[in-house]
Amino acid sequence: MQEKFKIFAEFIKDLSSETKDLETYLHVKENLKNYNLNIEISSKPLKNRFIEVNTKLTYKDKNESQNKSFFEITYTSIVKVDEKIDDRKEIEKIILCDVQNKIYKNLEKAFINLLSDSGYPGVKIEKKIDFENLYNQKFN
């Protein structure tokens, strides 16, 4: 069976970790369990059926604490969709599900490294993101 798409490149486009001082660091270390992981996926067409897909993970405190850190990564994939695929819905599903499922392991590793390198080792993303389910909730 012909693959519907091919990933030509994957890279970290933007990376951010903000912890303003020691007091904040110590507070966040105690309260990291209050942080939520958010995901945002955007894309823009390039030439010759190439698409730039940006997957942004943001990890931030759901409470309105003064002492909080902020973590964000934008992971970019350059994808080429097969010429035979013209249906907009199918291309949308490729971007929102198939590409995400293929890159997620690398994205998660980079994000865990960001948290670890920011002084918060041992953080694990307990719940794997179900891109198929997210897509179905949004579009069905």
ZAZATI-222308 format. One record per residue: x, y, z of N, C-alpha, C, CB in turn. Coordinates in nm, 2 decimals, padded with zeros to 4 digits, m for minus. Atoms other than C-alpha are relative to their C-alpha. Glycine has a CB too. Layout:
<atoms>
ATOM    n_xx    n_yy    n_zz   ca_xx   ca_yy   ca_zz    c_xx    c_yy    c_zz   cb_xx   cb_yy   cb_zz
ATOM       X       Y       Z       X       Y       Z       X       Y       Z       X       Y       Z
...
</atoms>
This chain:
<atoms>
ATOM    n_xx    n_yy    n_zz   ca_xx   ca_yy   ca_zz    c_xx    c_yy    c_zz   cb_xx   cb_yy   cb_zz
ATOM   00.08  m00.12   00.00   00.00   00.00   00.00   00.09   00.13   00.00  m00.09   00.00   00.12
ATOM  m00.07  m00.13   00.02   00.12   00.35  m00.10  m00.02   00.08   00.13  m00.04   00.07  m00.12
ATOM   00.01  m00.09  m00.12   00.20   00.58   00.20  m00.07   00.13  m00.05   00.14   00.02   00.06
ATOM   00.07  m00.12   00.03  m00.02   00.88   00.21   00.08   00.13   00.01  m00.12   00.01   00.09
ATOM  m00.09  m00.11  m00.02   00.26   01.11   00.32   00.14  m00.05   00.03  m00.06   00.09   00.10
ATOM  m00.14   00.03  m00.04   00.63   01.13   00.38   00.05   00.12   00.08   00.09  m00.03  m00.13
ATOM  m00.06  m00.11  m00.08   00.81   01.33   00.65   00.14   00.02  m00.05   00.00  m00.03   00.15
ATOM  m00.13  m00.03   00.05   01.11   01.50   00.50   00.10   00.06   00.10  m00.01   00.10  m00.12
ATOM  m00.08  m00.06  m00.11   01.23   01.69   00.81  m00.08   00.02   00.12   00.06   00.14  m00.05
ATOM   00.06  m00.02  m00.13   01.16   01.72   01.18   00.10   00.08   00.07  m00.04  m00.13   00.07
ATOM  m00.09  m00.08  m00.08   01.31   01.99   01.40  m00.07   00.08   00.10   00.08   00.09  m00.09
ATOM   00.06  m00.08  m00.11   01.25   02.20   01.71   00.01   00.15  m00.06   00.08  m00.01   00.14
ATOM   00.01  m00.13   00.05   01.14   02.54   01.58   00.02   00.11   00.11  m00.13   00.02  m00.08
ATOM   00.00  m00.09  m00.11   01.10   02.71   01.91   00.00  m00.08   00.13  m00.11   00.10  m00.01
ATOM  m00.01   00.06  m00.13   01.18   02.62   02.27   00.00   00.10   00.11   00.13  m00.10   00.01
ATOM   00.00  m00.10  m00.10   01.10   02.81   02.58  m00.02  m00.06   00.14  m00.11   00.10  m00.02
ATOM   00.02   00.04  m00.14   01.14   02.75   02.96   00.03   00.13   00.08   00.10  m00.11   00.03
ATOM  m00.01  m00.12  m00.08   01.08   03.03   03.20  m00.03  m00.03   00.15  m00.09   00.12  m00.05
ATOM   00.01   00.01  m00.15   01.14   03.02   03.58   00.08   00.12   00.05   00.06  m00.14   00.06
ATOM  m00.06  m00.13  m00.02   01.20   03.37   03.71   00.10   00.00   00.12  m00.10   00.09   00.03
ATOM  m00.10  m00.01  m00.11   01.39   03.29   04.04  m00.01  m00.13   00.08  m00.04   00.12   00.09
ATOM  m00.01   00.12  m00.08   01.47   03.04   04.31  m00.13  m00.03   00.07   00.11   00.01   00.11
ATOM   00.12   00.02  m00.07   01.15   03.09   04.50  m00.11  m00.07  m00.10  m00.06   00.14   00.05
ATOM   00.09   00.06   00.10   00.95   03.01   04.18   00.04  m00.14  m00.03   00.00   00.09  m00.13
ATOM  m00.05   00.14   00.02   01.17   02.71   04.11  m00.04  m00.10   00.10   00.15   00.00  m00.02
ATOM   00.04   00.09  m00.11   01.11   02.56   04.45  m00.15  m00.02   00.01   00.05   00.06   00.13
ATOM   00.14   00.01   00.00   00.74   02.63   04.43  m00.05  m00.09  m00.11  m00.07   00.14  m00.01
ATOM   00.04   00.08   00.11   00.71   02.48   04.09   00.04  m00.15   00.02   00.06   00.05  m00.13
ATOM  m00.05   00.14  m00.03   00.91   02.17   04.19  m00.10  m00.07   00.09   00.14   00.00   00.07
ATOM   00.10   00.06  m00.09   00.65   02.11   04.47  m00.14  m00.02  m00.07  m00.02   00.09   00.12
ATOM   00.13  m00.01   00.05   00.35   02.19   04.25  m00.01  m00.04  m00.15  m00.06   00.13   00.01
ATOM   00.00   00.03   00.14   00.44   02.05   03.91  m00.13  m00.09  m00.04   00.12  m00.08  m00.04
ATOM   00.12   00.09   00.02   00.14   01.80   03.95  m00.12   00.09  m00.04  m00.03  m00.08   00.12
ATOM   00.11  m00.09   00.03  m00.09   02.11   03.90   00.01   00.05  m00.15   00.00   00.12   00.09
ATOM  m00.02  m00.05   00.13   00.05   02.17   03.55  m00.08  m00.08  m00.10   00.15   00.00  m00.04
ATOM   00.07   00.06   00.11  m00.15   02.09   03.24   00.08   00.00  m00.13  m00.14   00.06  m00.02
ATOM  m00.07   00.01   00.13  m00.02   01.98   02.90  m00.11   00.04  m00.11   00.06  m00.14  m00.03
ATOM   00.09  m00.04   00.11  m00.19   02.16   02.60   00.07  m00.02  m00.13  m00.04   00.15   00.02
ATOM  m00.06   00.03   00.13  m00.14   02.08   02.24  m00.07   00.09  m00.10   00.00  m00.15  m00.04
ATOM   00.06  m00.08   00.11  m00.20   02.30   01.94   00.08  m00.04  m00.13   00.02   00.16   00.03
ATOM  m00.06   00.04   00.13  m00.14   02.19   01.58  m00.05   00.10  m00.11  m00.05  m00.14  m00.04
ATOM   00.03  m00.09   00.11  m00.12   02.43   01.29   00.08  m00.04  m00.12   00.03   00.15   00.03
ATOM  m00.08   00.04   00.12   00.00   02.39   00.93  m00.01   00.11  m00.10  m00.06  m00.13  m00.06
ATOM   00.00  m00.10   00.12   00.08   02.60   00.62   00.05  m00.07  m00.12   00.07   00.13   00.03
ATOM  m00.05   00.07   00.12   00.11   02.48   00.27   00.13   00.07  m00.05  m00.11   00.01  m00.11
ATOM  m00.12  m00.04   00.06   00.45   02.51   00.10  m00.02  m00.03  m00.15   00.13  m00.06   00.06
ATOM   00.01   00.04   00.14   00.53   02.45  m00.27   00.01  m00.15  m00.02   00.12   00.06  m00.08
ATOM  m00.01   00.14   00.05   00.49   02.12  m00.45  m00.05  m00.11   00.10   00.15  m00.04  m00.03
ATOM   00.07   00.09  m00.09   00.25   01.96  m00.20   00.07  m00.03   00.13  m00.02  m00.14  m00.07
ATOM  m00.06   00.01  m00.13   00.48   02.01   00.09  m00.08   00.08   00.10   00.15   00.05   00.00
ATOM   00.07  m00.07  m00.11   00.32   02.12   00.42   00.09   00.01   00.12  m00.14  m00.08   00.03
ATOM  m00.07  m00.02  m00.13   00.48   02.27   00.73  m00.10  m00.02   00.11   00.07   00.14   00.01
ATOM   00.09   00.03  m00.11   00.32   02.12   01.03   00.07   00.03   00.13  m00.05  m00.16   00.00
ATOM  m00.06  m00.05  m00.13   00.38   02.29   01.37  m00.09  m00.06   00.11   00.01   00.15   00.01
ATOM   00.07   00.06  m00.11   00.29   02.10   01.68   00.06   00.07   00.13   00.02  m00.16   00.01
ATOM  m00.05  m00.07  m00.11   00.31   02.31   01.99  m00.05  m00.06   00.13  m00.04   00.15   00.00
ATOM   00.04   00.05  m00.13   00.31   02.16   02.34   00.03   00.12   00.10   00.08  m00.13   00.04
ATOM  m00.01  m00.10  m00.10   00.26   02.40   02.63  m00.03  m00.06   00.14  m00.09   00.13  m00.02
ATOM   00.02   00.06  m00.13   00.29   02.30   03.00   00.00   00.11   00.10   00.12  m00.10   00.03
ATOM   00.01  m00.11  m00.09   00.16   02.55   03.24  m00.09  m00.03   00.12  m00.04   00.13  m00.07
ATOM   00.08   00.01  m00.13   00.00   02.59   03.59  m00.14   00.03  m00.03   00.06   00.09   00.11
ATOM   00.14  m00.03   00.02  m00.37   02.56   03.58  m00.06   00.10   00.11  m00.08  m00.13  m00.01
ATOM   00.04  m00.09  m00.11  m00.39   02.76   03.90   00.06   00.14  m00.03   00.04  m00.05   00.14
ATOM  m00.05  m00.13   00.03  m00.34   03.13   03.91   00.11   00.04   00.11  m00.11   00.11   00.00
ATOM  m00.11  m00.03  m00.10  m00.02   03.12   04.13   00.09   00.11  m00.06   00.07  m00.13   00.03
ATOM  m00.10  m00.10   00.04   00.23   03.41   04.12   00.13  m00.07  m00.04   00.02   00.10   00.11
ATOM  m00.12   00.07   00.03   00.51   03.16   04.13  m00.02  m00.12  m00.09   00.06  m00.05   00.13
ATOM   00.02   00.11   00.10   00.49   02.96   03.81   00.10   00.01  m00.11  m00.14   00.01  m00.05
ATOM  m00.09   00.01   00.12   00.71   02.85   03.53  m00.09  m00.03  m00.12   00.10  m00.12   00.02
ATOM   00.07   00.02   00.13   00.62   02.82   03.17   00.09  m00.08  m00.09  m00.04   00.14  m00.07
ATOM  m00.08   00.09   00.09   00.74   02.55   02.92  m00.08  m00.01  m00.13   00.03  m00.14   00.07
ATOM   00.07   00.01   00.13   00.67   02.54   02.55   00.10  m00.05  m00.10  m00.06   00.14  m00.04
ATOM  m00.09   00.05   00.11   00.81   02.36   02.25  m00.09   00.01  m00.13   00.05  m00.14   00.02
ATOM   00.07   00.01   00.13   00.71   02.41   01.88   00.09  m00.10  m00.08  m00.02   00.14  m00.07
ATOM  m00.07   00.10   00.07   00.81   02.10   01.69  m00.06   00.00  m00.15  m00.02  m00.14   00.06
ATOM   00.04  m00.01   00.14   00.80   02.13   01.31   00.03  m00.12  m00.08   00.07   00.13  m00.06
ATOM  m00.02   00.11   00.09   00.76   01.86   01.05  m00.03   00.05  m00.14  m00.10  m00.12   00.04
ATOM   00.03  m00.03   00.14   00.79   01.91   00.68  m00.04  m00.13  m00.07   00.13   00.06  m00.07
ATOM   00.06   00.12   00.05   00.56   01.67   00.51  m00.04   00.02  m00.15  m00.13  m00.03   00.09
ATOM   00.05   00.00   00.14   00.48   01.58   00.15  m00.12  m00.10  m00.01   00.11  m00.03  m00.10
ATOM   00.12   00.08   00.02   00.13   01.45   00.08   00.00  m00.06  m00.14  m00.13   00.08   00.03
ATOM   00.00   00.07   00.13   00.09   01.19  m00.20  m00.09   00.08  m00.09  m00.06  m00.14   00.02
ATOM   00.08  m00.08   00.11  m00.04   01.35  m00.53  m00.14  m00.05  m00.01   00.07  m00.01  m00.13
ATOM   00.13   00.06   00.02  m00.33   01.11  m00.54  m00.11   00.05   00.10   00.01  m00.15   00.00
ATOM   00.09  m00.04  m00.11  m00.48   01.26  m00.22  m00.04   00.15  m00.03   00.06  m00.02   00.14
ATOM   00.05  m00.13   00.03  m00.70   01.56  m00.31  m00.11   00.04   00.10  m00.06   00.01  m00.14
ATOM   00.11  m00.02  m00.10  m00.97   01.53  m00.04   00.05   00.08   00.12  m00.07  m00.12   00.04
ATOM  m00.05  m00.09  m00.10  m00.93   01.82   00.20  m00.01  m00.06   00.14  m00.09   00.13   00.00
ATOM   00.02   00.07  m00.13  m01.07   01.61   00.49   00.11  m00.10   00.03  m00.14  m00.07   00.00
ATOM  m00.10   00.10  m00.02  m00.82   01.34   00.43   00.13   00.06   00.03   00.01  m00.09  m00.13
ATOM  m00.13  m00.08  m00.03  m00.53   01.59   00.42   00.00   00.05   00.14   00.02   00.11  m00.10
ATOM   00.01  m00.05  m00.13  m00.66   01.74   00.74   00.03  m00.12   00.10  m00.14   00.05   00.02
ATOM  m00.02   00.12  m00.08  m00.67   01.39   00.90   00.15  m00.04   00.01  m00.09  m00.12  m00.04
ATOM  m00.15   00.04   00.01  m00.31   01.32   00.78   00.08   00.10   00.09   00.05   00.01  m00.14
ATOM  m00.07  m00.10  m00.07  m00.19   01.65   00.94  m00.03  m00.02   00.15  m00.04   00.14  m00.04
ATOM   00.04   00.00  m00.14  m00.39   01.62   01.27   00.02  m00.14   00.07  m00.14   00.04   00.01
ATOM  m00.02   00.13  m00.07  m00.35   01.24   01.33   00.12  m00.07  m00.05  m00.13  m00.08  m00.04
ATOM  m00.11   00.09   00.05  m00.11   01.05   01.11   00.14   00.05   00.02  m00.02  m00.03  m00.15
ATOM  m00.13  m00.06  m00.02   00.18   01.29   01.12   00.03   00.01   00.15   00.00   00.15  m00.06
ATOM  m00.02  m00.01  m00.14   00.13   01.34   01.49   00.04  m00.13   00.06  m00.13   00.06   00.07
ATOM  m00.03   00.14  m00.05   00.13   00.97   01.56   00.14  m00.04  m00.03  m00.10  m00.10  m00.05
ATOM  m00.13   00.04   00.04   00.45   00.94   01.37   00.11   00.08   00.07   00.02   00.02  m00.16
ATOM  m00.10  m00.08  m00.06   00.64   01.23   01.53  m00.01   00.01   00.15  m00.01   00.14  m00.05
ATOM   00.02  m00.02  m00.14   00.50   01.21   01.88   00.11  m00.05   00.09  m00.13  m00.06   00.04
ATOM  m00.10   00.06  m00.09   00.77   00.99   02.03   00.12   00.10   00.00   00.05  m00.14  m00.06
ATOM  m00.11  m00.09   00.00   01.04   01.24   01.92  m00.03   00.13   00.07   00.05   00.03  m00.15
ATOM   00.04  m00.12  m00.06   00.84   01.54   02.03  m00.01  m00.02   00.15  m00.14   00.04  m00.05
ATOM   00.01   00.02  m00.14   00.77   01.39   02.37   00.14  m00.01   00.06  m00.08  m00.13   00.03
ATOM  m00.14   00.01  m00.05   01.14   01.31   02.42   00.06   00.13   00.01   00.08  m00.09  m00.09
ATOM  m00.06  m00.13   00.00   01.24   01.66   02.33  m00.06   00.09   00.11  m00.02   00.07  m00.13
ATOM   00.07  m00.07  m00.11   00.98   01.80   02.57   00.04  m00.04   00.14  m00.16  m00.01  m00.02
ATOM  m00.05   00.05  m00.13   01.08   01.58   02.86   00.14   00.05   00.02  m00.01  m00.16   00.00
ATOM  m00.14  m00.05  m00.01   01.44   01.68   02.79   00.00   00.15   00.04   00.08  m00.02  m00.13
ATOM   00.02  m00.14  m00.04   01.33   02.05   02.81  m00.03   00.01   00.15  m00.11   00.07  m00.09
ATOM   00.04   00.00  m00.14   01.17   01.99   03.15   00.12  m00.04   00.09  m00.12  m00.08   00.03
ATOM  m00.12   00.05  m00.08   01.47   01.79   03.28   00.11   00.10   00.00   00.04  m00.13  m00.06
ATOM  m00.11  m00.09   00.01   01.72   02.04   03.15  m00.03   00.14   00.07   00.04   00.03  m00.14
ATOM   00.04  m00.12  m00.06   01.52   02.32   03.31  m00.01  m00.02   00.16  m00.14   00.04  m00.04
ATOM  m00.01   00.02  m00.14   01.57   02.16   03.65  m00.11  m00.09   00.06   00.00   00.12   00.08
ATOM   00.12   00.08  m00.04   01.26   01.93   03.67   00.02  m00.14  m00.06  m00.13   00.07  m00.04
ATOM  m00.02   00.13   00.05   01.40   01.58   03.61  m00.11  m00.10   00.04   00.14  m00.06   00.04
ATOM   00.09   00.11  m00.04   01.18   01.27   03.62  m00.15   00.03  m00.03   00.01  m00.01   00.15
ATOM   00.14  m00.02   00.04   00.86   01.43   03.48  m00.03  m00.09  m00.11  m00.01   00.15  m00.05
ATOM   00.04   00.09   00.11   00.67   01.19   03.27  m00.14   00.04  m00.04  m00.01  m00.15   00.06
ATOM   00.13  m00.03   00.05   00.37   01.24   03.05  m00.07  m00.13   00.01   00.00   00.05  m00.15
ATOM   00.07   00.12  m00.04   00.14   00.98   03.20  m00.09  m00.05  m00.11  m00.07   00.02   00.13
ATOM   00.10   00.04   00.09  m00.13   00.99   02.95   00.04   00.03  m00.15  m00.14   00.08   00.03
ATOM  m00.04  m00.02   00.14  m00.04   00.94   02.58  m00.11   00.07  m00.07   00.03  m00.13  m00.07
ATOM   00.10  m00.08   00.07  m00.22   01.18   02.35  m00.06  m00.09  m00.11   00.06   00.13  m00.06
ATOM   00.07   00.08   00.10  m00.48   01.00   02.14  m00.05   00.10  m00.11  m00.12  m00.08   00.06
ATOM   00.03  m00.10   00.10  m00.47   01.21   01.82  m00.13  m00.04  m00.08   00.12   00.01  m00.10
ATOM   00.12   00.05   00.07  m00.74   00.99   01.65  m00.12   00.05   00.08   00.01  m00.15  m00.01
ATOM   00.12  m00.03  m00.08  m00.98   01.05   01.94  m00.02   00.16   00.00   00.02  m00.04   00.14
ATOM   00.01  m00.15   00.01  m00.90   01.43   01.94  m00.06   00.04  m00.13   00.13   00.07   00.03
ATOM   00.05  m00.04   00.13  m00.97   01.45   01.57  m00.15  m00.03  m00.01   00.08  m00.08  m00.11
ATOM   00.14   00.05   00.00  m01.29   01.25   01.60  m00.09   00.09   00.08  m00.02  m00.14   00.04
ATOM   00.08  m00.09  m00.08  m01.42   01.48   01.88  m00.02   00.13  m00.06   00.07   00.02   00.14
ATOM   00.01  m00.13   00.06  m01.35   01.79   01.69  m00.08   00.00  m00.13   00.14   00.05  m00.03
ATOM   00.06   00.00   00.14  m01.47   01.69   01.34  m00.12  m00.10  m00.02   00.10  m00.03  m00.09
ATOM   00.11   00.09   00.02  m01.74   01.42   01.40  m00.11   00.02   00.10   00.05  m00.15   00.01
</atoms>
